[in-house]
Amino acid sequence: MLKTNLPLSPTRPDWVAANREAAIWQVMLARFAAKLSGMSTKQNNLIAVARLSMKLAAKFMRPYSHEQAPKRYTQPQLMTCLVLKAYLKTTYRGVIEIIDASDKLRESIGFAGRLPNYSTLKYFADRSQVTEIADAMLVEIVKNFAPAEEEVAIDSTGLETTSASVHFRARSGSKRKKFVKLSVCVLVGSLLPAGMVLSWGPGNDKCEAMELMGKSAQAIMPKKLFADAGYDADWVHVFSREVWKAESWIPPVTHRRDGTLGGEYRPLMTEENLKNSGYTKRWKVESFMSGLKRTVGSTLSARKPTAMMTEAALKVLTYALRR
């Protein structure tokens, strides 16, 4: 058999096999470089979230925490880094590395020189009133982007405090002891959160109802409120209808043997009235919960109780900014 030193032909199978892997890597690197340099024609959600976070955080935070601060990084910049950490589902070190790799991202946050150390972000998250700032930013988002919404829905969900899977816990025999309970009021049109309350679960949903409606009232005065049977109480109806001026529609739970319902507003919650009120829109809050967990995750990486609450608040804020 004759041997030849002729180069491989592009039409031969051995040439295709030899160059397929190199071609794939070239395409992947080109796409990654386009994202980092901002050359993509598509709107970059990461850049948009960073810019909006900077704009809103500047309204509620001073540039520096005190007069003697080193003045290397502003508080809105650090707050935006925490938002990006939640959005990218990464660590304090990880978000700094990602920002360092993107000129466009550094420009959006306003980092001209050196970047903050990961420990700076951790100290800022622990010492600053991040949860209160997140509440104020949510109110501002609703006022700016959905001021005419007329219907809201409230519900709660749990955020896991451990990364152990349900399968592992079932095999090991361990039980779910507690979780961070997130109660949220969602606009059924835009699916933006108007207010949130963080607590430890499991627990009765009515425990957070008053605080949740009070916070949400700072952002919106709706005409209708939808909730599931977990919020069934006449005082919830009274607050919603007489204080908030919103028609509340909540399926009642029968506690009496004769099947009657007590209170002033609970007897009005018949199946026909619920159907005519548009109660099926309550499921929009379930869509919000699903999107929240798919986008920013349902597991908290923090280990201290206060840090868990802060991380949960940042998840809600980040998802609202992304929407």
JOBELDA-V714435 format. One line per field, one symbol per residue. burial: # if it has 16 or more other ideal C-beta (glycine too) atoms within 10 Angstrom, else .. A space follows every 10 residues. Layout:
burial = ???
This chain:
burial = .......... .......... .......... ....#..... .....##.## .###.###.# #......... ..######## ########.. .#..##.##. .#.###.##. #...##.#.# #..##..#.# #.######## ##...#..#. ########## #......... ........## ########.# ########.. #...#..##. .##.###.## .#.#####.# ####.##.## ...#.##### ##........ #.#.##.##. ...#..#.#. ##.##..##. .##..###.# .#....#### ########## ###
